Amino acid sequence: MEKSIIISGFGGQGTLFAGQVLAYAALDAGKHVTWIPSYGPEMRGGTARCTVTISDEEIGSPLTRNPSAVIAMNLPSLDRYERLMQPGGLMLANASLINREMDRTDVRGIYIPAARMAEAIGNPRLTNMIMVGALLASEKILPLDVVKKSLKEHLPARHQKTLPLNFEAMDQGAAFVKDAVVA
């Protein structure tokens, strides 16, 4: 199994953190991992993305030209990465900020009102964790409990108080996808 994931959005949406959460969890699970962040000079409000590759075997190259999954936190991310995805790939789109359907029919698309869900939880900064939960429920990458355990172990002590809300956000993202697939 090898999965290449691009997480992309505006700076400040937690795209890099979401990638780090996946990378640390994969390392803790004994997988091979690459994590490559990329962001514009503006940081908050500019473009930010990261690429995470998770594999059972050594990774030949950390570069990802055709990702197997994309988390698009905003419309520019959907516009940029939809055409690059592998056929049969997964596009998770933040429906709170994306107002168009995908053009490709050979890619699975799941639209999640993640920003609205995060606001309902009480913190709009949880949008990224809702999307991570949705990814984990959609693809066989890592079990959600492994990611939660890893987040708890790697999150600095000063941020440990945020764990319950992060876990709730991941659970809600996973539940949304499971309900959407059944419906």
C-alpha positions in Angstrom: 0.0 0.0 0.0 1.2 3.5 -0.9 -0.9 6.6 -0.6 0.1 10.0 -1.7 -2.0 12.8 -0.2 -2.0 16.5 -0.9 -3.6 18.8 1.7 -4.1 22.3 0.3 -5.8 25.5 1.4 -5.3 29.0 2.6 -2.5 29.7 5.1 -4.0 29.5 8.6 -6.4 26.6 7.7 -4.1 24.0 9.3 -3.1 22.2 6.2 0.5 21.7 7.3 -0.6 20.5 10.8 -3.1 18.0 9.3 -0.2 16.6 7.2 2.0 16.4 10.3 -0.7 14.5 12.2 -0.9 11.9 9.4 2.9 11.7 9.1 3.5 11.2 12.8 0.8 8.6 13.1 2.1 6.7 10.1 5.6 6.7 11.6 4.2 5.5 14.9 2.4 2.7 13.1 5.7 1.6 11.5 5.0 2.9 8.0 7.4 4.7 5.7 6.5 8.4 5.4 7.5 11.6 3.6 6.0 15.0 4.6 6.8 18.0 2.4 5.3 21.4 3.4 5.0 24.3 0.9 3.6 27.7 1.5 3.6 31.1 -0.1 5.4 34.1 1.5 2.1 35.5 2.8 1.6 32.6 5.1 -1.8 33.3 6.7 -4.2 33.9 3.8 -1.7 32.8 1.2 -1.5 29.3 -0.3 -0.3 26.5 1.9 -0.1 22.8 1.1 1.7 19.7 2.1 2.3 16.3 0.5 2.2 13.2 2.6 3.2 9.8 1.3 2.5 6.8 3.4 3.7 3.4 2.4 4.3 -0.2 3.7 7.6 -0.2 1.7 10.4 2.3 1.1 9.3 5.4 -0.8 11.2 5.8 -4.1 10.6 9.5 -4.4 9.0 12.1 -2.1 7.6 14.0 -5.1 3.9 13.5 -5.9 2.8 14.6 -9.3 -0.5 12.6 -9.3 -1.8 12.2 -5.8 -4.2 9.3 -4.9 -6.1 11.6 -2.5 -6.5 15.4 -2.1 -8.0 17.4 0.7 -9.1 20.7 -0.9 -9.8 23.2 1.9 -10.7 25.9 -0.7 -11.7 26.5 -4.3 -8.2 27.3 -5.6 -7.0 23.9 -4.2 -9.8 22.0 -6.0 -9.1 23.9 -9.2 -5.4 23.1 -9.0 -5.3 19.5 -8.0 -8.5 18.0 -9.6 -6.7 17.6 -12.9 -3.6 16.1 -11.4 -5.2 13.3 -9.4 -4.8 9.6 -10.2 -7.9 8.0 -11.9 -9.9 6.4 -9.1 -8.5 8.9 -6.6 -10.3 10.6 -3.8 -11.1 14.3 -3.6 -12.3 15.5 -0.2 -13.7 19.1 -0.7 -14.6 21.6 2.0 -18.1 22.4 0.7 -18.2 25.4 3.1 -15.7 27.2 0.7 -16.1 25.4 -2.6 -19.1 26.3 -4.8 -18.6 24.1 -7.8 -18.9 20.4 -8.6 -15.8 18.4 -9.9 -15.4 18.2 -13.6 -13.8 14.7 -13.6 -15.9 11.6 -13.4 -13.0 9.2 -12.9 -12.3 10.5 -9.4 -14.4 10.0 -6.3 -15.5 13.3 -4.8 -16.9 13.8 -1.3 -18.1 17.3 -0.3 -18.0 18.0 3.4 -19.3 21.2 5.0 -16.2 21.0 7.2 -15.9 24.7 8.1 -19.6 24.9 9.2 -19.2 21.6 11.2 -16.1 23.1 12.9 -18.0 26.2 13.8 -20.8 24.1 15.3 -18.2 22.3 17.5 -17.1 25.7 18.6 -13.8 26.3 16.9 -13.4 27.1 13.1 -9.7 26.0 13.4 -11.0 22.3 13.6 -11.9 22.2 9.9 -8.6 20.4 9.2 -9.3 17.7 11.7 -12.8 17.1 10.3 -11.2 16.6 6.9 -8.6 14.2 8.4 -11.3 12.1 10.0 -13.2 12.1 6.7 -10.0 10.9 4.9 -9.4 8.1 7.3 -13.0 6.9 7.0 -12.8 7.0 3.2 -9.4 5.4 2.6 -7.6 2.5 4.2 -4.6 4.5 5.3 -4.5 4.4 9.1 -7.1 3.5 11.8 -8.6 6.6 13.4 -7.6 5.4 16.9 -4.0 5.1 15.9 -4.0 8.8 14.7 -5.7 9.9 17.9 -3.1 8.1 20.0 -0.3 9.6 18.0 -1.7 13.1 18.2 -1.9 12.7 22.0 1.7 11.5 22.2 3.2 14.2 19.9 1.1 17.3 20.8 3.1 19.7 23.0 1.9 19.8 26.6 0.6 23.4 26.2 -1.9 22.2 23.6 -3.0 18.9 25.2 -6.2 20.7 26.4 -7.3 20.8 22.7 -7.3 17.0 22.3 -11.0 16.4 23.2 -12.2 18.9 20.5 -9.6 17.6 17.9 -10.9 14.0 18.6 -14.5 15.2 18.3 -13.7 16.9 15.0 -12.1 13.7 13.6 -15.0 11.6 14.7 -17.5 14.0 13.1 -15.6 14.0 9.8 -15.5 10.2 9.8 -19.2 9.9 10.7 -20.1 12.4 8.0 -18.4 10.3 5.3 -19.9 7.0 6.6 -23.4 8.5 6.6 -22.8 10.0 3.1 -21.7 6.7 1.7 -24.7 4.8 3.2 -27.2 7.4 2.0 
